């Protein structure tokens, strides 16, 4: 655990980097957001899902990732586990950065299905990914743009992304009456947009 005063927080992308430094060469790496409810035996389920898929496709450069279901869906989907949220599209925002659209529920298959995008709120893979695609410590306050950078850097390093075929966590998304970083600080960094555009080869 790393304790940082809220006044020194620098947004989610920097936080991912800080959290990645806690990894001590364990076999797997699991990244999530805060405010989640886990299903029972979530760790065994993640590992088995990964191993089953790896055995089926014949390699282990696999990332399991999606936007978790909302906490309100816990009672609806956690027992039946017939559908999982799947990211199917993206669009450019007003700053020209590719933003992933909300996931839609799709029926599950016997193994996770290949997808296009990494979602930062659920990312399960091996320690080798963390070595090959390390987190950038210089992207302070980056929010929109975080996931497309992770996706492109992973893809160009030979990693495939798959939607999990069962729901592992349920996320409390909106938290309407809870504190947010953008109310406590100026939530911006004039350099991150230039950095994202450079890395994904956008025209200025």
C-alpha positions in Angstrom: 0.0 0.0 0.0 1.2 3.5 -0.9 -0.3 6.5 1.0 -0.5 9.8 -0.9 -2.3 12.9 0.3 -5.2 13.8 -2.0 -3.5 17.1 -2.7 -0.7 15.2 -4.4 -2.9 13.1 -6.6 -2.2 13.4 -10.3 -5.0 11.5 -11.9 -5.6 7.8 -12.9 -2.7 7.3 -15.4 -0.1 8.4 -12.9 -1.9 6.3 -10.2 -1.6 3.2 -12.5 2.2 3.7 -12.6 2.4 4.1 -8.8 0.4 0.9 -8.3 2.5 -1.0 -10.8 5.5 -0.5 -8.6 3.9 -2.7 -6.0 4.3 -5.7 -8.3 6.9 -8.1 -6.8 7.3 -10.5 -9.7 4.1 -12.4 -9.0 2.9 -14.5 -11.9 -0.1 -12.4 -12.7 -1.0 -8.7 -12.7 -4.5 -7.4 -12.0 -5.5 -3.7 -12.4 -8.8 -2.4 -11.4 -10.4 0.9 -10.3 -11.5 1.6 -6.8 -15.1 1.1 -5.7 -15.7 -2.5 -6.8 -17.6 -5.6 -5.5 -16.0 -8.9 -6.2 -17.6 -12.3 -6.8 -16.6 -15.2 -4.6 -13.3 -16.9 -5.6 -12.5 -14.0 -8.1 -8.8 -14.7 -8.1 -9.2 -18.4 -8.9 -11.7 -17.5 -11.6 -9.4 -15.0 -13.3 -6.4 -17.4 -13.3 -8.5 -20.3 -14.6 -10.1 -18.1 -17.3 -6.7 -17.0 -18.5 -5.2 -20.6 -18.5 -8.2 -22.1 -20.3 -7.9 -19.4 -23.0 -4.1 -19.7 -23.3 -4.4 -23.5 -23.7 -7.1 -23.1 -26.4 -5.2 -20.5 -28.5 -1.7 -21.7 -27.9 0.0 -18.7 -26.5 0.0 -16.6 -23.3 0.4 -13.0 -24.6 -3.2 -12.4 -23.4 -4.9 -9.5 -21.7 -8.4 -10.0 -20.2 -10.1 -6.6 -20.2 -13.5 -4.9 -20.3 -15.6 -2.3 -18.5 -17.0 -4.2 -15.5 -20.8 -4.2 -15.0 -22.4 -1.6 -12.8 -22.9 -2.5 -9.1 -26.6 -2.3 -9.7 -26.3 -5.4 -12.0 -24.7 -7.5 -9.3 -28.0 -9.3 -8.3 -29.0 -9.6 -12.0 -25.9 -11.1 -13.5 -23.6 -12.5 -10.8 -25.5 -15.7 -10.3 -26.6 -16.5 -13.9 -23.4 -15.1 -15.5 -25.0 -15.3 -18.9 -23.9 -11.9 -20.2 -20.8 -9.7 -19.8 -20.2 -6.1 -20.8 -18.3 -5.9 -24.1 -16.6 -2.8 -25.6 -17.6 -2.6 -29.3 -17.0 1.0 -30.4 -15.1 4.2 -29.9 -15.3 7.8 -31.1 -13.1 10.9 -31.1 -13.9 13.6 -28.5 -13.7 17.3 -29.1 -9.9 17.3 -28.5 -9.4 14.6 -31.2 -8.6 11.8 -28.7 -10.1 8.4 -29.2 -12.5 7.6 -26.4 -14.0 4.2 -25.8 -17.8 4.0 -25.7 -19.8 2.4 -23.0 -19.9 -1.4 -23.1 -23.0 -3.4 -24.0 -24.1 -6.7 -22.5 -23.4 -9.7 -24.7 -24.0 -13.4 -24.2 -20.9 -15.3 -23.0 -19.1 -18.0 -24.9 -17.1 -21.0 -23.6 -13.9 -19.0 -23.7 -13.2 -15.2 -23.7 -13.7 -13.6 -27.1 -11.1 -11.4 -28.8 -11.8 -7.6 -28.7 -10.1 -4.4 -29.8 -9.6 -2.3 -26.7 -8.1 -2.4 -23.2 -10.2 -0.9 -20.5 -8.2 0.4 -17.6 -10.7 -0.6 -14.9 -10.3 -4.4 -15.5 -7.0 -5.6 -16.8 -5.8 -9.1 -16.0 -2.6 -10.5 -17.5 0.8 -11.9 -16.8 3.9 -10.3 -15.3 5.5 -10.4 -18.8 3.1 -7.7 -20.0 4.1 -5.4 -17.2 7.8 -5.8 -18.3 7.1 -5.3 -22.0 4.5 -2.5 -21.7 5.5 -0.6 -18.5 3.4 2.3 -17.3 4.6 5.8 -18.2 5.2 7.9 -15.1 5.0 11.2 -17.0 1.3 11.4 -18.0 -0.1 13.5 -15.1 -3.8 14.1 -15.1 -4.4 12.0 -18.2 -7.9 10.4 -18.3 -9.3 10.3 -21.8 -6.5 8.9 -23.8 -5.2 6.5 -21.2 -6.9 3.4 -22.6 -6.1 4.0 -26.3 -2.4 4.4 -25.3 -2.5 1.1 -23.4 -4.2 -0.6 -26.3 -1.8 0.5 -29.0 1.3 -0.1 -27.0 0.1 -3.6 -26.1 -0.9 -4.4 -29.6 2.4 -3.3 -31.1 4.2 -5.4 -28.5 2.3 -8.5 -29.7 -0.4 -8.8 -27.0 -4.0 -9.8 -27.8 -7.0 -8.5 -25.8 -10.1 -10.6 -24.9 -13.3 -9.8 -23.1 -13.7 -12.0 -20.0 -16.4 -14.6 -20.3 -17.7 -14.1 -16.8 -18.3 -11.2 -14.5 -15.6 -10.9 -11.9 -16.2 -7.5 -10.4 -19.0 -4.9 -10.3 -18.2 -1.2 -10.3 -19.8 1.7 -8.4 -19.6 4.1 -11.3 -21.3 7.4 -10.5 -21.0 8.1 -6.8 -23.1 11.3 -7.2 -22.6 12.6 -3.7 -18.9 11.5 -3.2 -15.8 13.7 -3.5 -14.0 13.8 -6.9 -10.5 14.9 -7.7 -11.7 17.5 -10.2 -13.4 19.3 -7.4 -10.3 19.4 -5.3 -7.7 20.3 -7.9 -7.2 21.8 -11.3 -7.6 18.6 -13.3 -5.5 19.4 -16.4 -2.1 19.1 -17.9 -1.5 21.1 -21.1 1.3 18.7 -22.2 -0.6 15.4 -22.1 -2.7 16.1 -25.2 0.5 16.7 -27.2 2.0 13.5 -25.8 -1.0 11.3 -26.7 -1.2 12.7 -30.2 2.5 12.1 -30.7 2.4 8.5 -29.4 -0.7 7.5 -31.6 0.6 9.5 -34.6 -2.2 11.9 -34.8 -1.8 15.0 -36.9 -1.6 18.3 -35.1 
